[in-house]
C-alpha cells in the first residue's frame, strides 16, 4: 500500500488507524468502519492490531472526529492513529 497517493484534495489528511477489538469481532468491526465516510479501506489483520483503517479526510478536525467515532464503537478496545508525513 502506498500512502503518498495523488488526491483531488491538495490539503487532505491521510492516516492509518490501528484498532484492537473484542475477541472474534474483527470482521464485523472492519465492515462497519469501512462504511464510514473518509475511510478508504478497513480490514482485519494479524499482529498487535486486529483491524487497520486507511483514512483520507479534509483536515485534522475531521480526522479527530472520525478517530473518535471509531474509538467509541462498542467492540473497539483501543485505537492508535498514525498520520501520514508528506513532503
C-alpha positions as CSV (number, residue, x, y, z in Angstrom):
1,X,0.0,0.0,0.0
2,X,1.4,3.4,-1.0
3,X,0.3,6.1,1.4
4,X,1.6,9.0,-0.6
5,X,-1.1,9.0,-3.3
6,X,-2.3,11.7,-5.6
7,X,-5.5,13.2,-4.4
8,X,-8.0,15.8,-5.6
9,X,-7.8,17.4,-2.2
10,X,-4.4,19.1,-2.0
11,X,-4.5,19.5,1.7
12,X,-6.2,16.2,2.6
13,X,-5.0,14.4,5.8
14,X,-4.1,10.8,5.3
15,X,-3.8,8.4,8.2
16,X,-3.9,4.7,9.3
17,X,-5.8,3.7,12.4
18,X,-4.7,0.5,14.2
19,X,-7.7,-0.9,16.1
20,X,-7.9,-3.6,18.8
21,X,-11.3,-5.2,19.2
22,X,-13.1,-7.6,21.5
23,X,-12.5,-11.3,20.7
24,X,-14.0,-12.6,17.4
25,X,-15.3,-9.1,16.4
26,X,-12.6,-8.2,13.9
27,X,-14.5,-8.8,10.7
28,X,-17.7,-7.2,11.9
29,X,-15.8,-4.1,13.2
30,X,-13.8,-3.8,9.9
31,X,-17.0,-4.0,7.9
32,X,-18.7,-1.3,10.0
33,X,-15.7,1.0,9.8
34,X,-15.4,0.5,6.1
35,X,-18.8,2.1,5.7
36,X,-17.8,5.4,7.4
37,X,-17.2,8.5,5.2
38,X,-13.5,9.2,5.0
39,X,-12.5,5.6,5.3
40,X,-10.8,4.4,2.1
41,X,-10.5,0.8,3.4
42,X,-10.7,-1.2,6.6
43,X,-9.6,-4.8,7.0
44,X,-8.8,-7.4,9.6
45,X,-5.1,-8.1,10.3
46,X,-3.0,-10.4,12.4
47,X,-0.5,-8.9,14.9
48,X,-0.6,-6.2,17.5
49,X,-3.8,-4.8,16.0
50,X,-7.0,-6.6,14.9
51,X,-8.2,-4.1,12.3
52,X,-6.5,-1.4,10.2
53,X,-8.4,1.5,8.7
54,X,-6.9,3.7,5.9
55,X,-8.3,7.2,6.1
56,X,-8.3,10.3,4.0
57,X,-10.2,13.4,5.3
58,X,-10.2,17.1,4.6
59,X,-8.4,18.2,7.8
60,X,-7.2,17.3,11.3
61,X,-10.6,18.2,12.8
62,X,-12.3,15.7,10.6
63,X,-9.6,13.1,11.4
64,X,-10.2,13.6,15.1
65,X,-13.9,13.2,14.7
66,X,-13.6,10.0,12.7
67,X,-11.0,8.5,15.1
68,X,-13.3,9.3,18.0
69,X,-16.2,7.7,16.2
70,X,-14.1,4.6,15.6
71,X,-12.9,4.5,19.2
72,X,-16.5,4.8,20.5
73,X,-17.7,1.7,18.8
74,X,-18.9,-0.9,21.3
75,X,-16.5,-3.7,20.3
76,X,-13.4,-1.4,20.0
77,X,-10.9,-1.8,22.9
78,X,-8.2,0.7,21.8
79,X,-7.1,2.7,18.8
80,X,-3.8,4.2,17.7
81,X,-3.7,6.7,14.8
82,X,-0.7,7.3,12.5
83,X,-0.9,10.5,10.5
84,X,1.0,10.4,7.1
85,X,4.1,12.6,7.0
86,X,4.1,14.0,3.5
87,X,6.9,16.1,2.0
